[in-house]
């Protein structure tokens, strides 16, 4: 892809405070990594925790570029991986560098300050290594509140250099991780088993119903009044999260689903729905990228005449 890997630099970065400036060294990976400290060149071992995903830096970069090109987050465009933000605190002594190895994977043709830089490793016994938290493929979002997201290599180095006097640096990094899988069992309102399927963590339950062959008549009860259009039954909002007709009951795995939003919460309370009932269009499974088992019941209101003809709307 022409937009990717326009320029790739292999840098060993170990910032050292020398008066007011920070220094770094560019070395060829084939000849080992080097640390410039007080003007003397030392060979140092380089390590980094392996990412939780079996991808090269180039493959990780390609996934970040896809999200940039589409304007969507990773879980929207990928069923296997998801992005998450991690907080990392690095402590160091006065005059001690960071020990981060950064690699530029892409730089914008339109502006020299935008790019994609990934962590490729850390230098042994450095502050970054002692934190024990950086992983290969991490991208820096911020450091002590300074925005670093989407910066090209030179600009990123300059921004980090402005923190040369900070002995405690709080980093935020964005990381691609394997998406967990949730096993969903579906039963009908009368207890009849309907289906069982897998949904990636972060997936929407109503969307999963449709993807796995459920019809609108399976998801909606034709006699349930819309919350957003009092007196109107037999129609639905198409997943916009306003009508409240795609009711499900959570039988197992309530800790693995997203909590109700403001509108759904108020509507369920106003209509005095049971606590286990939810709108499937607002339910996202695998909360916190956790896998597990969920059992849900379709159209629980079909068992109760007074629930099917609720007259309390907006």
NUPA-500349 format. One record per residue (C-alpha): chain; residue number from 1; x, y, z. Coordinates in Angstrom, 2 decimals. Example, Ala and Ser with C-alpha at 12.3 -4.5 7.8 and 13.67 -1.06 7.14 Angstrom:
<sites>
tigu, nutor, xx, yy, zz
A, 1, 12.30, -4.50, 7.80
A, 2, 13.67, -1.06, 7.14
</sites>
This chain:
<sites>
tigu, nutor, xx, yy, zz
A, 1, 0.00, 0.00, 0.00
A, 2, 1.58, 3.29, -1.11
A, 3, 0.46, 5.26, 1.93
A, 4, 2.23, 2.89, 4.30
A, 5, 5.87, 2.61, 5.18
A, 6, 6.83, 5.70, 3.19
A, 7, 9.88, 6.05, 5.37
A, 8, 11.18, 3.70, 8.00
A, 9, 13.94, 4.63, 10.43
A, 10, 15.62, 2.23, 12.84
A, 11, 16.68, 4.32, 15.82
A, 12, 18.02, 3.34, 19.20
A, 13, 16.85, 6.07, 21.51
A, 14, 18.31, 6.63, 24.92
A, 15, 17.86, 10.20, 26.05
A, 16, 20.57, 11.60, 28.28
A, 17, 20.44, 14.89, 30.09
A, 18, 23.61, 16.84, 29.27
A, 19, 23.10, 20.30, 30.68
A, 20, 19.86, 21.36, 29.00
A, 21, 19.91, 19.11, 25.92
A, 22, 19.02, 15.48, 25.31
A, 23, 21.08, 13.32, 22.98
A, 24, 20.29, 10.23, 21.00
A, 25, 22.16, 7.85, 18.71
A, 26, 21.17, 6.23, 15.46
A, 27, 22.70, 2.77, 15.04
A, 28, 22.43, -0.05, 12.56
A, 29, 20.48, -2.91, 14.11
A, 30, 22.88, -5.42, 12.56
A, 31, 25.74, -4.05, 14.64
A, 32, 23.96, -3.93, 17.97
A, 33, 22.45, -1.03, 19.88
A, 34, 24.41, 1.74, 21.45
A, 35, 23.96, 4.21, 24.27
A, 36, 25.55, 7.63, 24.28
A, 37, 26.24, 8.61, 27.88
A, 38, 28.42, 11.53, 28.86
A, 39, 30.04, 11.43, 25.44
A, 40, 31.13, 7.76, 25.69
A, 41, 29.67, 5.07, 23.46
A, 42, 28.68, 1.86, 25.27
A, 43, 27.19, -1.35, 23.91
A, 44, 23.96, -2.28, 25.68
A, 45, 21.57, -5.22, 25.48
A, 46, 18.15, -4.47, 24.15
A, 47, 14.94, -6.23, 25.15
A, 48, 11.24, -5.60, 25.14
A, 49, 8.23, -7.57, 26.28
A, 50, 6.76, -9.39, 23.36
A, 51, 3.40, -8.05, 22.31
A, 52, 0.39, -10.18, 23.17
A, 53, -0.26, -10.53, 19.45
A, 54, 1.88, -12.38, 16.95
A, 55, 2.40, -9.50, 14.54
A, 56, 5.46, -7.73, 13.18
A, 57, 5.88, -3.97, 13.56
A, 58, 4.95, -3.61, 9.90
A, 59, 1.70, -5.53, 10.42
A, 60, 0.86, -3.49, 13.52
A, 61, 1.54, -0.29, 11.57
A, 62, -0.76, -1.46, 8.77
A, 63, -3.64, -1.90, 11.22
A, 64, -3.14, 1.60, 12.68
A, 65, -3.07, 3.03, 9.16
A, 66, -6.36, 1.29, 8.34
A, 67, -8.05, 3.03, 11.27
A, 68, -6.63, 6.38, 10.15
A, 69, -7.80, 5.87, 6.57
A, 70, -11.33, 4.82, 7.53
A, 71, -11.77, 7.15, 10.50
A, 72, -13.03, 4.21, 12.60
A, 73, -11.62, 2.60, 15.72
A, 74, -9.91, -0.76, 15.42
A, 75, -12.77, -2.87, 16.79
A, 76, -15.05, -1.47, 14.06
A, 77, -12.81, -2.65, 11.23
A, 78, -11.23, -5.80, 12.69
A, 79, -12.79, -8.88, 14.25
A, 80, -9.53, -10.25, 15.66
A, 81, -7.84, -7.29, 17.36
A, 82, -8.81, -4.35, 19.51
A, 83, -6.96, -1.27, 20.74
A, 84, -6.67, -0.27, 24.38
A, 85, -4.98, 2.50, 26.33
A, 86, -2.44, 1.68, 29.05
A, 87, -0.88, 3.98, 31.67
A, 88, 2.85, 3.53, 32.33
A, 89, 4.90, 5.36, 34.95
A, 90, 8.65, 5.71, 34.40
A, 91, 10.90, 6.81, 37.26
A, 92, 14.53, 7.83, 36.79
A, 93, 17.38, 9.53, 38.54
A, 94, 18.77, 12.93, 37.63
A, 95, 20.84, 12.67, 34.45
A, 96, 19.42, 9.28, 33.55
A, 97, 17.82, 8.71, 30.17
A, 98, 14.63, 6.87, 29.27
A, 99, 15.91, 3.86, 27.35
A, 100, 13.11, 3.67, 24.80
A, 101, 13.69, 2.28, 21.32
A, 102, 11.42, 3.95, 18.81
A, 103, 10.92, 3.13, 15.17
A, 104, 9.21, 5.37, 12.63
A, 105, 6.92, 3.37, 10.38
A, 106, 5.31, 6.16, 8.38
A, 107, 5.50, 9.91, 7.84
A, 108, 2.91, 12.14, 6.20
A, 109, 3.74, 13.49, 2.75
A, 110, 1.68, 16.60, 3.49
A, 111, 3.26, 17.64, 6.78
A, 112, 6.55, 16.64, 8.37
A, 113, 5.13, 16.65, 11.89
A, 114, 2.59, 13.82, 11.44
A, 115, 3.58, 10.19, 11.42
A, 116, 3.44, 6.82, 13.11
A, 117, 6.14, 5.84, 15.60
A, 118, 6.11, 2.51, 17.45
A, 119, 8.07, 1.18, 20.41
A, 120, 10.40, -1.55, 19.16
A, 121, 12.15, -2.28, 22.46
A, 122, 13.79, -0.92, 25.60
A, 123, 17.42, -0.90, 26.73
A, 124, 18.18, -3.27, 29.58
A, 125, 18.40, -1.72, 33.06
A, 126, 17.03, 1.58, 31.77
A, 127, 14.07, 3.38, 33.41
A, 128, 11.81, 2.17, 30.58
A, 129, 12.95, -1.41, 31.18
A, 130, 12.49, -1.12, 34.94
A, 131, 8.87, -0.07, 34.45
A, 132, 8.29, -3.53, 32.97
A, 133, 5.28, -2.22, 31.09
A, 134, 6.26, -1.24, 27.55
A, 135, 5.55, -3.75, 24.79
A, 136, 6.70, -3.97, 21.21
A, 137, 4.25, -2.14, 18.98
A, 138, 3.07, 0.40, 21.56
A, 139, 2.46, 3.92, 20.26
A, 140, 2.89, 6.89, 22.59
A, 141, -0.22, 9.00, 23.21
A, 142, 1.00, 11.38, 25.91
A, 143, 3.72, 11.98, 28.48
A, 144, 2.99, 14.07, 31.58
A, 145, -0.05, 15.49, 29.83
A, 146, 1.88, 16.45, 26.67
A, 147, 0.10, 15.25, 23.54
A, 148, 2.29, 12.87, 21.50
A, 149, -0.32, 11.08, 19.42
A, 150, 0.29, 10.97, 15.69
A, 151, 3.64, 12.79, 15.77
A, 152, 6.45, 12.02, 13.36
A, 153, 9.77, 10.84, 14.76
A, 154, 11.64, 14.16, 14.90
A, 155, 8.70, 16.03, 16.41
A, 156, 8.13, 13.26, 18.96
A, 157, 11.77, 13.37, 20.04
A, 158, 11.57, 17.14, 20.41
A, 159, 8.45, 16.89, 22.59
A, 160, 10.02, 14.23, 24.79
A, 161, 13.12, 16.38, 25.04
A, 162, 11.09, 19.10, 26.73
A, 163, 10.63, 16.69, 29.66
A, 164, 14.36, 16.37, 30.30
A, 165, 14.07, 17.66, 33.88
A, 166, 11.14, 15.41, 34.83
A, 167, 12.20, 12.49, 37.00
A, 168, 8.72, 10.95, 36.99
A, 169, 7.02, 10.58, 33.61
A, 170, 3.48, 9.26, 33.24
A, 171, 3.01, 7.83, 29.76
A, 172, -0.20, 6.87, 28.04
A, 173, 0.30, 4.33, 25.26
A, 174, -2.10, 2.78, 22.81
A, 175, -1.71, -0.94, 22.23
A, 176, -3.19, -3.50, 19.86
A, 177, -4.27, -6.66, 21.69
A, 178, -6.05, -9.87, 20.79
A, 179, -9.80, -9.57, 20.95
A, 180, -11.46, -11.84, 23.49
A, 181, -14.39, -14.00, 22.40
A, 182, -17.78, -14.29, 24.07
A, 183, -19.88, -17.45, 23.74
A, 184, -23.53, -16.37, 23.47
A, 185, -26.41, -18.79, 24.06
A, 186, -29.87, -17.60, 22.99
A, 187, -33.18, -19.01, 24.19
A, 188, -36.72, -17.95, 23.35
A, 189, -39.04, -16.36, 25.89
A, 190, -40.65, -19.77, 26.59
A, 191, -37.28, -21.45, 27.26
A, 192, -36.86, -23.03, 23.82
A, 193, -33.15, -23.10, 22.77
A, 194, -32.62, -20.96, 19.68
A, 195, -28.95, -20.58, 18.86
A, 196, -25.38, -20.40, 20.07
A, 197, -22.65, -18.30, 18.47
A, 198, -19.41, -16.46, 19.16
A, 199, -19.10, -12.68, 19.30
A, 200, -15.81, -10.72, 19.50
A, 201, -15.45, -8.61, 22.64
A, 202, -16.92, -5.20, 21.99
A, 203, -19.50, -6.58, 19.57
A, 204, -23.10, -5.38, 19.62
A, 205, -25.67, -8.02, 20.55
A, 206, -28.48, -6.90, 18.22
A, 207, -26.01, -6.79, 15.32
A, 208, -24.84, -10.28, 16.28
A, 209, -28.45, -11.53, 16.20
A, 210, -28.90, -10.25, 12.65
A, 211, -25.50, -11.54, 11.53
A, 212, -26.40, -15.01, 12.79
A, 213, -29.66, -15.21, 10.87
A, 214, -32.24, -13.87, 13.32
A, 215, -35.19, -12.04, 11.76
A, 216, -36.86, -8.89, 13.09
A, 217, -39.75, -11.07, 14.26
A, 218, -37.28, -12.97, 16.45
A, 219, -35.89, -9.80, 18.03
A, 220, -39.02, -7.64, 18.33
A, 221, -42.49, -8.41, 19.71
A, 222, -45.12, -6.93, 17.39
A, 223, -47.37, -5.96, 20.31
A, 224, -44.73, -4.05, 22.26
A, 225, -45.33, -0.30, 22.23
A, 226, -42.44, 1.92, 21.21
A, 227, -41.12, 4.02, 24.07
A, 228, -40.38, 6.90, 21.68
A, 229, -43.75, 6.77, 19.87
A, 230, -46.56, 6.02, 22.29
A, 231, -49.38, 4.00, 20.74
A, 232, -47.23, 2.77, 17.89
A, 233, -46.57, -0.98, 18.02
A, 234, -45.26, -3.33, 15.35
A, 235, -42.42, -1.01, 14.31
A, 236, -38.94, -0.36, 15.65
A, 237, -36.19, 2.24, 15.46
A, 238, -33.80, 0.00, 13.52
A, 239, -31.18, -0.13, 16.24
A, 240, -31.02, 3.59, 17.02
A, 241, -31.56, 2.92, 20.71
A, 242, -34.78, 4.86, 21.20
A, 243, -37.82, 2.58, 20.86
A, 244, -37.09, -0.03, 23.53
A, 245, -38.73, -2.90, 21.63
A, 246, -35.71, -5.19, 21.22
A, 247, -35.96, -6.38, 24.82
A, 248, -33.88, -9.30, 26.07
A, 249, -33.37, -10.80, 29.51
A, 250, -29.84, -11.40, 30.77
A, 251, -29.86, -14.90, 32.26
A, 252, -26.10, -15.40, 32.61
A, 253, -23.06, -13.15, 32.20
A, 254, -24.37, -9.76, 33.33
A, 255, -20.81, -8.80, 34.33
A, 256, -19.68, -9.24, 30.72
A, 257, -22.00, -6.69, 29.14
A, 258, -21.96, -2.91, 28.90
A, 259, -24.15, -0.96, 31.36
A, 260, -27.27, 0.81, 30.06
A, 261, -26.87, 4.32, 28.71
A, 262, -28.82, 7.30, 30.01
A, 263, -31.86, 6.96, 27.70
A, 264, -32.17, 3.20, 28.14
A, 265, -31.72, 3.43, 31.91
A, 266, -34.40, 6.09, 32.29
A, 267, -36.79, 4.28, 29.94
A, 268, -36.44, 0.92, 31.71
A, 269, -37.00, 2.60, 35.07
A, 270, -40.01, 4.61, 33.86
A, 271, -41.65, 1.51, 32.41
A, 272, -40.72, -0.50, 35.51
A, 273, -38.93, -3.18, 33.55
A, 274, -37.14, -5.89, 35.58
A, 275, -33.43, -5.23, 36.28
A, 276, -32.33, -8.14, 34.09
A, 277, -34.04, -6.72, 31.00
A, 278, -32.04, -4.74, 28.47
A, 279, -32.32, -3.28, 24.98
A, 280, -30.22, -5.57, 22.79
A, 281, -29.23, -2.68, 20.51
A, 282, -27.41, -1.08, 23.46
A, 283, -25.71, -4.22, 24.74
A, 284, -22.01, -4.69, 23.94
A, 285, -20.46, -7.95, 25.05
A, 286, -17.02, -8.73, 26.47
A, 287, -16.81, -5.64, 28.68
A, 288, -13.16, -4.74, 29.27
A, 289, -12.08, -7.16, 26.50
A, 290, -13.02, -10.17, 28.61
A, 291, -14.20, -13.47, 27.24
A, 292, -16.75, -15.78, 28.79
A, 293, -20.29, -17.12, 28.48
A, 294, -23.53, -15.17, 28.18
A, 295, -27.06, -16.52, 28.05
A, 296, -29.91, -14.26, 26.93
A, 297, -33.64, -14.70, 26.47
A, 298, -35.48, -13.16, 23.52
A, 299, -38.61, -11.03, 23.91
A, 300, -39.18, -11.67, 27.63
A, 301, -42.18, -9.30, 27.56
A, 302, -44.08, -11.84, 25.43
A, 303, -44.86, -13.84, 28.60
A, 304, -46.62, -10.92, 30.28
A, 305, -49.67, -9.21, 28.82
A, 306, -49.14, -6.02, 30.81
A, 307, -45.55, -5.81, 29.60
A, 308, -46.51, -6.19, 25.93
A, 309, -48.86, -3.23, 26.00
A, 310, -46.91, -0.74, 28.09
A, 311, -48.55, 2.66, 27.75
A, 312, -45.81, 4.71, 29.41
A, 313, -43.74, 6.50, 26.79
A, 314, -41.66, 9.62, 26.72
</sites>
